[in-house]
Amino acid sequence: MKLNELHDNPGATKKRMRVGRGIGSGKGKTGGRGVKGQKSRTGVAIKAFEGGQMPLYRRLPKRGFTNLFAKDLNEVNLARLQQAVDAGKLDAGRPVTEETLIEAGVLSKKRDGVKVLGRGELKTKLDLEVYAVSKSVADAIEKLGGKVTLLAPAPKADAQPA
């Protein structure tokens, strides 16, 4: 078999219907839209309209809310910190802060703070200055002789209490 002999099975593909190309084509004149009325015109969007009945999305109750005071934290696992130390991007002698993590390429942008999570294993002594750590991380850091300093995040400018 050669590339030029490849083809679909008979009936596997159909030619597209060319709508509105004359009465003899089978989809001419009204082009499958029926006769007259709003829906036969172009540019009509009646998405949630139910003929004047109260639409479903307005009949159902609202659920949940958005917490204005929620913190948008960067999350880093222990394995990622160890990987950065091994690659020489993170200096184990300096305190690990959000700025040093951004310089090392571990984080892409500054947020409200950093939370260190416990996935992976840490073999290097580190001093963390972050917003939050999980309990397993605090244990792992202190077992290696490092220390954890928890920082309060800077308040957001756009989320002022009312």
N, C-alpha and C positions, 0 to 999 in steps of 0.2 A: 504494500500500500504506500502511496506517495501523498505528499501534502496536498497536491492539486486534485486528489481523488476523494478527499474528505468532504462529506456533506451531511446535513441533517436527515433524519428519517422522514419519509414522505408524510406530510400533514403536521409536522412538528412546528412549523411556523406559518402564520397567516399574514397576508398583506393588510396594512392598516386601512380602516375605512376612511375615505375622503368625504367628509361631511359637507353638504351644501354645494355640490358640484353638478346640479341639474337633476330634473325629476327622474330621468332614466337610470340614475346611479343607485336608486333605492334609498338614499338618505339625502334627497335634495329638498328643495323648497323650504320647509321649516327646519330641516336639519335634525330631526329627532327630538325637537323641543315641544312638540304639540302645537296648539294654535293660540295665539294672542296671550295676554296676561303678563304679569310681572316676571314670572320665571322664564318666559320665552325671550326676554330682553337680555342684553349683555350687561355685565357689571352689577349683578344682583347678589346681595349677601343677606340672607334671612336666616342666619345660623341658629339662634336660639329662640326664634319667634314661633310661638305655638298658637297662632290664630287669635291672639288676644287673651288666651288663658294664661294664668300666672306661670311663667316658665319654671322648669324643674330646678334650675340653679337658684331661683329665688324662693322656692317652696321649702328647700332643705335648710336646716339651721346652720349657722356659721360654726366652724370648729377651730379650736386652737387660737394662738396669738403669737406675736413676735415680741420677744423680750428685748426691750431697749437697752438693758444693762448687761446683756450676754457678752462675754469676752470672746473675741476672735483670735484664738491661739494657734501658733505654729506648733506642730507635734513632731518630736524627734525620738527615735528609738535608740537604745544603748548600742545596738549593733552598728547603726549609722555613725554614731560618735566614734566608736572604735575604728571603723573603716577610715574616717577622716584623719584620725591620729596616726594610723598605720601608713596612710598615703603621705603624711607630712604636711597636710593642709591645716591641721589643728595642733597648736602648741600646747602640750600637756602642762607646761610650766605656768602658763597664763590662765586666769579665770575664764571659764566658758560662759560667754554672754550672748545675747541675741546678735550683737554687732560682729563678734568673732565668728559666729556660725554663718553669718551672711558672707563675710570675707572668705571663709573657707569653702563656700559653695554648698554648704549643707542645707541652708535655707535660701529661698529665692527673694523674699521681700519681708519687710518689717511689718509686724502686726501688733496686737495688744500685749503679746508676751510669748514665752516659750514654755511648753509642758514637755518634760522628758518622760517617755514611757519605757517599760521594762523589757521589751522584746530584744532578744540577743544577749550577748555576754560582754562585759567590760573587763579588760585586763590591765588598764592603765589608770593610775591615780589622777582624778580630775577634781577641780574646784568649780562647782556650778553656781552661777548667779542667774536664776531663772524665775519665772512666775509660779510654776508648780512642778512637782515631781510625783510619780506614783510611789507607793510604799516600798515596792520591790526595788526601785531605783535608789531611794534613800538608803536602804539596807546595803545594796551593792556598792555604792559610793563610799559609805562609811567603813565597810569591811576592808576596802582597799586603802583607807587612810585619807580619803578626800573629804571635802565638806560641801554642804548644800546650803546656799543662801537664797531664801525666797524673797522676791521683790514684789511690790505692789505695782500694777500696771498704771500707765499714764491715763488720765481720764480722756474719753473721746470728746472731741469738740462738737460733733453733730448730735450727740445723745445727751442733752441736758435734761435733768429732771424737771417736770412741770410744776 
